[in-house]
Amino acid sequence: MTAVARREPALEALRVDARLGHAQVLRTIDLALAPGRWTSIVGPNGAGKSTLLRVLAGLLPHGGEVRLFGQSLAALAGRTRARRLSWLGQGGAGEGSADDLMAYDVAMLGRLPHQRWLAAPSDADRAAVERALRSTQAWEWRDRPLGQLSGGERQRVLLARALAVEADVLLMDEPLANLDPPHQADWMRTVRELIAQGRTVVSVLHELNAALAADDMVVMAQGRVLHHGPCDDSATHRALEAVFDRRVVVYQIEGQWLAVAR
C-alpha cells in the first residue's frame, strides 16, 4: 500500500516546549518536516533529540502544538493516530512485558489499529506481518519468544512491528542500536524503500554517517533546533561540525557524505 502524496508538512511542531520533571528539555521549537522524505535528528547527548521525537509521536505532554498532515495530533482519535503514525522506541524500552510473546505475535501487534475489537487477524494483517518480518530478516525466528532473542534480533522484530502498521509516518529512536553493520545497511535500504513508497521517516541517530545518508537533517543542542536543512547542503555540514565543537569534519568520499573525527 502506497501512501497518498501530500503537500502539507508531514509533521509540524509549533512553539513546542517540554519539561521532564523540573528540567526544561525543549525550548520553543518550530519545525516542519516534509512528507515523503527521511529526516535524521542529531546532536550531542542531552540535546533533547529523543524528547522531541516522543513529543512528535504524542507520547509526552508539552506546550505548543503538534500537527500531523495539518491536523492537530491531540485532536485525532487514538486509533486514527495509531494507523497514520508508527513508533519504534529506543532499545525496545518498555517491551519487557512482551518477552513471552512469539516474535510473530509481537509483529502482529502493529496491526491492532487496523483490527476490530477482539477480531482475529485478517489475511491482509498476516500478509503485512510476513512482509515486515521478511524485510527485517526476522521471519526465520517468528516462532521464538522475544525474550529468547539477542539484542539485535529483538531490535529487528520490534522494527518489523513498526513496519507492519504501514503508517504514513514512522518515528524511530536509535533504530540502529544493537544492529551489526550488515543489518544497519539493511535498515537504511528499508528506509529508502519506504521513502520510494511516499512514506515519511524521522529517526534520531547517534551514527552520524548514517544520519548524513538521510534527505534532511535536524541539528539540535540544549533543547533547541539550531539547523534544519538538506543533508547534502554545506550549511548543514557546518552546523553539524559546530554542534560537536568541530571535533568532526564532513567530507564527501566516493559520492557519500561522511563525518570524520578530527
C-alpha positions in Angstrom: 0.0 0.0 0.0 1.5 3.3 -1.1 1.0 6.4 1.0 -1.0 9.2 -0.7 1.1 12.1 -1.9 0.5 15.2 0.3 1.6 18.8 0.0 1.4 19.9 3.7 4.2 19.1 6.1 4.0 15.5 7.4 4.7 16.7 11.0 4.8 20.2 12.4 5.9 21.4 15.8 4.6 24.9 16.6 6.2 26.7 19.5 6.7 23.4 21.3 8.3 23.2 24.7 8.5 20.3 27.1 9.7 19.5 30.6 10.9 16.3 32.3 10.4 16.7 36.0 11.8 20.2 36.9 14.1 20.4 33.8 13.2 22.3 30.7 14.2 19.9 27.9 12.6 21.5 24.8 12.6 25.3 24.3 10.1 26.9 21.8 10.7 24.6 18.8 9.2 25.4 15.5 9.8 22.7 12.9 8.1 21.5 9.7 9.1 18.1 8.3 8.5 17.4 4.7 6.4 14.4 3.6 8.0 11.6 1.6 11.5 12.3 2.9 13.8 10.8 5.5 14.8 13.3 8.2 17.5 12.5 10.7 17.8 14.2 14.1 21.3 14.6 15.6 23.1 16.4 18.3 25.2 15.9 21.4 23.9 14.0 24.5 21.2 15.9 26.3 20.2 17.9 23.2 16.6 16.9 23.5 16.5 14.7 20.4 14.6 11.7 21.9 12.3 14.1 23.8 11.4 15.9 20.6 10.7 12.6 18.8 8.4 11.5 21.7 6.6 14.8 21.6 6.1 14.4 17.8 4.7 10.9 18.5 2.2 12.3 21.0 3.9 10.3 23.9 4.8 13.3 26.1 2.9 16.2 27.4 4.1 19.5 26.0 3.3 23.1 25.3 2.6 24.4 21.9 1.0 22.2 19.2 2.0 19.2 17.0 0.2 18.7 13.7 0.1 15.5 11.6 -0.6 16.4 7.9 -2.2 19.7 9.0 -4.4 18.2 11.8 -3.8 18.7 15.5 -2.3 15.5 16.8 -4.1 15.9 20.1 -7.4 16.1 18.3 -7.0 12.8 16.4 -8.7 9.7 17.7 -6.3 7.2 19.1 -6.9 4.6 16.5 -6.6 7.1 13.7 -3.3 8.3 15.1 -2.0 4.8 15.5 -2.8 4.0 11.9 -1.0 7.0 10.5 1.9 7.3 12.9 4.2 4.4 13.8 6.7 4.4 16.7 9.9 2.5 17.4 11.3 3.4 20.8 14.9 3.4 21.9 16.3 0.0 22.5 12.8 -1.5 22.9 12.3 0.4 26.1 9.1 -0.8 27.9 9.0 -4.0 26.0 9.8 -6.3 28.9 6.1 -7.4 29.2 6.3 -8.8 25.6 9.2 -11.2 26.4 6.9 -14.2 26.5 5.2 -13.4 23.1 6.4 -15.1 20.0 8.2 -12.8 17.5 5.3 -13.2 15.1 2.8 -12.1 17.7 4.9 -9.1 18.6 5.0 -8.0 14.9 1.2 -8.6 14.7 0.7 -6.0 17.5 1.5 -3.5 14.8 -1.8 -4.4 13.1 -4.0 -3.7 16.1 -5.0 -0.3 14.8 -6.4 -2.0 11.7 -8.4 -4.6 13.6 -11.9 -4.6 15.1 -12.0 -5.2 18.9 -11.1 -8.9 19.6 -11.3 -9.7 15.9 -8.9 -12.4 14.5 -6.2 -11.2 12.2 -7.3 -10.9 8.6 -5.4 -12.1 5.5 -4.2 -8.5 5.0 -2.9 -8.5 8.6 -1.0 -11.7 8.1 0.4 -10.6 4.8 1.6 -7.3 6.3 3.3 -9.1 9.2 5.1 -11.5 6.9 6.3 -8.7 4.7 7.6 -6.8 7.7 9.4 -9.8 9.3 10.9 -10.8 6.0 12.1 -7.2 5.3 14.0 -7.2 8.7 15.3 -10.7 8.2 13.4 -11.9 11.2 11.0 -14.4 9.6 13.0 -17.4 10.4 12.6 -17.0 14.2 8.9 -15.9 14.1 8.0 -18.8 16.4 10.6 -17.9 19.1 9.8 -15.8 22.2 11.0 -12.3 22.1 12.8 -12.8 25.4 15.0 -15.6 23.9 16.3 -13.3 21.1 19.6 -11.5 21.1 19.6 -7.7 21.3 20.0 -7.4 17.5 17.3 -10.0 16.8 14.9 -8.3 19.2 15.5 -5.0 17.6 14.7 -6.4 14.2 11.4 -7.9 15.4 10.4 -4.5 17.0 11.3 -2.8 13.7 9.0 -5.3 12.0 6.2 -4.4 14.3 6.6 -0.7 13.4 6.7 -1.6 9.7 3.6 -3.8 10.0 1.5 -0.8 10.9 2.0 0.5 7.3 1.7 4.1 8.6 2.3 7.2 6.6 4.9 8.4 9.1 7.4 6.3 11.0 9.3 7.7 14.0 12.3 5.8 15.2 14.5 6.5 18.2 18.0 5.0 17.8 16.8 2.2 15.4 20.4 1.1 14.7 21.0 0.1 18.4 22.3 -3.5 18.7 22.4 -3.9 14.9 25.6 -5.1 13.3 26.8 -3.2 10.2 25.1 -5.5 7.6 21.8 -5.1 9.3 22.3 -1.4 9.7 22.7 -1.3 5.9 19.5 -3.4 5.6 17.7 -0.9 7.8 18.9 2.0 5.6 17.7 0.1 2.5 14.3 -0.5 4.1 14.0 3.2 4.8 14.8 4.1 1.2 12.1 1.6 0.1 9.6 3.4 2.4 10.5 6.8 1.0 10.1 5.4 -2.5 6.5 4.4 -1.5 5.8 8.0 -0.4 6.1 7.5 3.3 7.9 9.7 5.8 10.7 8.6 8.2 12.1 10.5 11.1 14.9 9.0 13.0 17.1 10.0 16.0 20.6 8.7 15.2 24.0 8.8 17.0 25.6 7.3 13.9 26.5 10.5 12.1 27.4 8.8 8.8 24.0 7.0 8.8 22.4 10.3 9.6 24.1 12.0 6.7 22.6 9.4 4.3 19.1 10.9 5.1 17.4 13.5 2.9 17.2 16.2 5.6 18.9 16.8 9.0 17.8 18.5 12.1 20.7 19.6 14.3 19.8 20.1 18.0 21.6 21.4 21.1 20.3 22.4 24.6 16.7 21.8 23.7 16.7 23.9 20.6 16.8 23.3 16.8 19.9 25.0 15.6 19.6 24.0 11.9 17.3 22.1 9.6 18.3 21.5 6.0 19.2 19.0 3.3 22.0 16.6 4.2 24.0 17.5 1.1 24.0 21.2 1.9 27.2 22.8 3.1 25.3 24.8 5.7 24.1 21.5 7.2 27.7 20.3 7.3 28.9 23.4 9.1 26.1 23.2 11.6 26.9 19.5 12.3 30.6 20.3 12.8 29.8 23.2 15.1 27.4 21.4 17.4 30.1 18.8 18.0 32.7 21.5 18.8 34.4 20.9 15.4 35.6 17.5 16.7 34.2 16.1 13.4 34.6 17.3 9.9 32.3 16.4 7.0 33.8 15.1 3.7 32.4 13.7 0.6 34.1 10.4 -0.2 33.1 8.4 -3.4 29.9 10.3 -3.5 28.9 9.7 0.1 29.0 12.3 2.9 30.9 11.2 6.0 31.6 12.7 9.4 35.2 12.0 10.3 36.7 12.6 13.7 39.5 15.2 13.7 
